[in-house]
């Protein structure tokens, strides 16, 4: 068994689990000012209040796992993206406080609404910028980061940041379509169309830009026979997009959310195809960055216990809080 590759898949699973689970609750915050009456905002927040902190477990697992399993990658990547990562963490703190405090005040509710919205946008934008920085490549000298403090700030990273914000808004909109009814459901349905179109346009722009960032990316996407391996990804994205819009048009409640999640998973798979076997483009491979096998085995024993536990309690939480959230009822009432 290749332990480094196995751990690469585990870390990738933790990252995509975080993106799709915390993505919709960040998306709910991004849409917050557009939801109309404050009762609608109360209902929207109540749809995610019981589960949002559990969703962020996967962020800890992904970040902590990268530090323990691929220490070289952690040591190179973090200095390159310190600014967006710190901004993300501060934004998540603001969101966490807003979850509890906005239900404890009437006069100051507007302040916590703004905190929830800004925290959601900044967290999503920071994650997208960090992703774009990694995709465009990081300057490495030997075994250390060789770039500058602002290398993360480029047109490509800003585009990926905006793409993640719009994509998370799509997840939030389709989540609210699934979890609410009446006026809020109709508002969410309308924004699901808008953000769905925006997400697909931005995915297309990022995908067309990526092959020109690195010659290896270009070879994988535009030369034969490599194109045969990657061609299914855009075809499946097109199918998921058709499923999204057709289900919205037919008034479905659950399928739009599942279709949006599928688009995100496929986009993540496309990134994986671009990267493998590198963990830091263009030169640092999974095996270069991995910890010694003894450490990987030790950590794998812990993960084999921890990850099933996380999956069980996450699944249980979603099962307990399944169904529609009705206005005036919910976690905070």
C-alpha positions in Angstrom: 0.0 0.0 0.0 1.3 3.5 -0.9 0.7 5.3 2.3 1.5 8.7 0.8 -1.2 8.3 -1.9 -3.7 6.9 0.6 -3.2 9.9 2.9 -3.4 12.3 -0.1 -6.9 10.8 -0.8 -7.9 11.2 2.9 -6.8 14.8 3.0 -8.6 15.4 -0.3 -11.7 13.8 1.2 -11.5 16.1 4.2 -11.2 19.2 2.1 -14.1 18.4 -0.2 -16.2 17.4 2.8 -15.5 20.8 4.3 -16.2 22.6 1.0 -19.5 21.0 0.3 -20.7 21.0 4.0 -19.5 24.4 5.2 -20.0 25.8 1.7 -23.8 25.9 1.9 -23.8 27.6 5.3 -21.2 30.2 4.1 -23.5 30.6 1.1 -26.5 31.2 3.3 -24.5 34.0 4.9 -23.5 35.4 1.5 -27.2 35.6 0.6 -28.2 37.0 4.0 -28.9 40.7 3.0 -30.9 39.5 -0.1 -33.5 37.4 1.8 -36.0 40.2 2.6 -37.7 40.3 6.0 -35.7 39.7 9.1 -38.0 36.7 9.8 -36.6 35.2 6.6 -33.1 35.8 7.8 -34.0 34.1 11.1 -35.4 31.1 9.3 -32.3 30.9 7.0 -30.0 31.0 10.0 -32.0 28.3 11.8 -31.6 26.0 8.9 -27.8 25.9 9.5 -27.5 26.7 13.2 -27.6 23.1 14.5 -24.9 21.9 12.1 -22.6 24.7 11.1 -19.9 24.1 13.8 -19.9 20.3 13.0 -19.3 21.1 9.4 -16.1 23.0 10.3 -14.7 19.8 11.9 -13.5 18.9 8.4 -11.5 22.1 8.1 -9.6 21.1 11.3 -9.0 17.6 9.9 -7.8 18.9 6.6 -5.4 21.5 8.0 -4.2 19.4 10.9 -3.8 16.4 8.6 -1.7 18.4 6.1 0.5 19.5 9.0 1.1 16.0 10.3 1.1 14.0 7.1 2.7 16.3 4.6 4.8 18.6 6.8 6.9 19.9 3.8 3.8 20.9 2.0 2.4 22.7 5.1 5.7 24.5 5.6 5.8 25.8 2.0 2.1 26.5 1.5 1.3 28.3 4.7 3.8 31.2 4.3 2.5 31.7 0.8 -1.1 32.1 2.0 -0.8 33.5 5.5 -2.8 36.6 4.7 -5.9 34.9 3.2 -5.8 32.1 5.9 -5.7 34.6 8.8 -8.5 36.6 7.1 -10.5 33.4 6.8 -10.1 32.5 10.4 -11.0 35.9 11.7 -14.1 35.9 9.4 -15.2 32.5 10.7 -14.9 33.8 14.3 -17.2 36.8 13.4 -19.7 34.3 11.9 -19.6 32.0 14.9 -20.3 34.9 17.3 -23.1 36.3 15.1 -24.8 32.9 15.1 -25.5 33.2 18.8 -25.6 36.9 19.4 -28.1 38.0 16.8 -30.9 36.0 18.5 -30.1 37.7 21.9 -30.8 41.3 20.8 -33.3 43.3 18.8 -31.7 46.8 18.8 -28.3 45.4 17.8 -29.5 42.7 15.4 -28.3 44.7 12.3 -24.8 44.6 13.6 -24.7 40.8 13.8 -26.5 40.5 10.5 -23.6 42.6 8.9 -21.0 40.5 10.8 -22.6 37.3 9.6 -22.7 38.5 6.0 -19.2 40.0 5.9 -17.7 37.0 7.7 -19.3 34.7 5.2 -18.1 36.6 2.2 -14.5 37.1 3.5 -14.2 33.5 4.5 -15.3 32.3 1.1 -13.2 34.8 -0.8 -10.1 33.9 1.3 -10.6 30.2 0.6 -10.9 30.9 -3.1 -7.8 33.1 -3.1 -5.8 30.5 -1.2 -6.9 27.9 -3.8 -6.0 30.1 -6.7 -2.6 30.7 -5.2 -1.9 27.0 -4.9 -3.1 26.3 -8.5 -1.0 29.0 -10.1 2.1 27.6 -8.5 4.3 28.6 -5.5 7.9 29.7 -5.7 10.1 27.2 -3.9 13.8 27.3 -3.2 15.0 23.9 -2.0 12.6 23.0 0.8 11.3 26.5 1.6 8.9 29.1 0.3 10.8 31.6 -1.9 8.1 34.0 -2.8 6.9 37.3 -1.3 4.2 38.4 1.1 1.8 39.4 -1.7 2.4 36.6 -4.2 -1.2 35.4 -3.4 -2.6 38.6 -4.8 -3.0 38.0 -8.6 -5.8 38.3 -11.2 -6.1 34.5 -11.3 -6.4 34.1 -7.5 -8.9 36.9 -7.3 -11.0 35.2 -10.0 -10.9 31.9 -8.1 -11.9 33.9 -5.0 -15.0 35.3 -6.7 -15.8 31.9 -8.2 -15.8 30.3 -4.7 -18.0 33.1 -3.3 -20.6 32.7 -6.2 -20.3 28.9 -5.9 -21.0 28.9 -2.2 -23.9 31.3 -2.8 -25.3 28.6 -5.2 -24.9 26.0 -2.5 -26.6 28.3 0.0 -29.5 29.0 -2.3 -30.2 25.4 -3.2 -29.9 24.5 0.5 -32.6 27.0 1.3 -34.7 25.7 -1.6 -34.5 22.3 0.1 -35.0 23.4 3.7 -37.6 26.2 3.5 -41.0 27.0 2.1 -43.2 29.9 1.1 -41.6 33.3 0.5 -38.1 32.4 1.5 -38.2 29.3 -0.7 -39.2 31.4 -3.7 -36.4 33.9 -3.1 -33.9 31.1 -2.8 -35.1 29.5 -6.0 -34.6 32.8 -7.8 -31.1 33.2 -6.5 -30.3 29.6 -7.3 -30.8 30.4 -11.0 -28.6 33.5 -10.8 -25.8 31.9 -8.9 -26.0 28.7 -10.9 -25.4 30.6 -14.1 -22.6 32.6 -12.5 -20.9 29.5 -11.0 -20.8 27.8 -14.4 -19.5 30.8 -16.2 -16.7 31.3 -13.6 -15.9 27.6 -13.6 -15.5 27.8 -17.4 -13.3 30.9 -17.1 -11.0 29.4 -14.5 -10.8 26.1 -16.3 -9.8 27.9 -19.6 -7.2 29.9 -17.7 -5.6 27.1 -15.8 -3.9 25.2 -18.7 -2.0 28.4 -19.5 -0.5 28.7 -16.0 1.5 25.5 -16.3 2.7 23.5 -19.3 1.8 20.3 -17.5 -1.8 21.4 -17.1 -2.0 22.2 -20.8 -0.6 18.8 -21.7 -3.3 17.0 -19.5 -6.2 19.0 -20.9 -5.4 19.6 -24.6 -3.2 16.8 -25.9 -4.0 13.2 -27.0 -4.4 10.7 -25.3 -4.4 12.5 -22.0 -7.6 14.4 -23.0 -9.5 11.1 -23.1 -9.0 10.8 -19.3 -10.1 14.3 -18.5 -12.9 14.8 -21.0 -15.5 13.0 -18.8 -15.2 15.8 -16.2 -16.6 18.7 -18.3 -19.3 16.4 -19.8 -20.4 15.4 -16.3 -20.4 19.0 -15.2 -22.7 19.8 -18.1 -25.0 16.9 -17.1 -25.1 18.2 -13.4 -25.9 21.7 -14.6 -28.8 20.4 -16.7 -30.0 18.5 -13.7 -29.7 21.7 -11.6 -31.7 24.0 -13.9 -34.3 21.4 -14.9 -35.0 20.5 -11.3 -35.3 24.2 -10.4 -37.7 24.8 -13.3 -39.8 21.8 -12.2 -40.0 23.0 -8.6 -38.0 20.2 -7.1 -36.7 20.7 -3.6 -33.9 18.2 -3.0 -32.4 17.6 -6.4 -31.1 21.2 -7.0 -29.0 20.9 -3.9 -27.6 17.5 -4.8 -26.9 18.8 -8.4 -25.0 21.8 -7.0 -23.0 19.5 -4.7 -22.2 17.3 -7.8 -20.8 20.3 -9.7 -18.5 21.1 -6.8 -17.3 17.6 -6.5 -16.6 17.4 -10.2 -14.7 20.7 -10.1 -12.6 19.4 -7.3 -12.0 16.2 -9.3 -10.8 18.4 -12.2 -8.3 20.1 -9.8 -7.1 16.7 -8.6 -6.5 15.6 -12.2 -4.4 18.8 -12.8 -2.3 18.3 -9.6 -1.6 14.6 -9.4 1.0 13.5 -8.5 2.1 16.9 -7.3 0.8 18.4 -4.0 2.4 21.8 -4.8 2.6 22.7 -8.5 4.8 22.5 -10.4 7.5 20.4 -8.7 6.7 19.1 -5.2 5.2 15.6 -5.4 3.1 13.7 -2.8 6.1 11.5 -1.9 8.5 14.5 -1.6 6.2 16.1 1.0 5.1 13.1 3.0 6.2 12.3 6.5 8.1 9.0 7.2 6.1 5.8 6.8 6.2 5.1 10.5 4.4 8.4 11.2 1.9 7.8 8.4 1.0 4.4 9.8 0.6 5.8 13.3 -1.6 8.6 12.1 -3.6 6.1 9.9 -4.5 4.1 13.0 -5.9 7.3 14.7 -7.7 8.4 11.5 -9.4 4.9 11.1 -11.1 5.6 14.4 -11.7 9.3 14.2 -13.0 9.7 10.7 -15.8 7.1 11.1 -16.8 8.8 14.3 -17.0 12.1 12.6 -19.1 10.6 9.8 -21.5 9.0 12.2 -22.2 12.0 14.3 -22.4 14.3 11.2 -24.9 11.9 9.6 -26.9 11.7 12.9 -27.1 15.5 13.2 -28.4 15.8 9.7 -30.9 13.1 10.3 -32.2 14.7 13.6 -32.6 18.1 11.9 -34.0 16.8 8.6 -37.0 18.3 6.9 -38.2 21.8 6.4 -37.6 24.7 8.9 -40.8 26.7 9.5 -40.8 30.4 10.2 -40.9 31.1 13.9 -39.5 27.7 14.8 -36.0 26.2 14.9 -32.8 25.7 16.8 -32.9 29.1 18.5 -36.6 29.0 19.5 
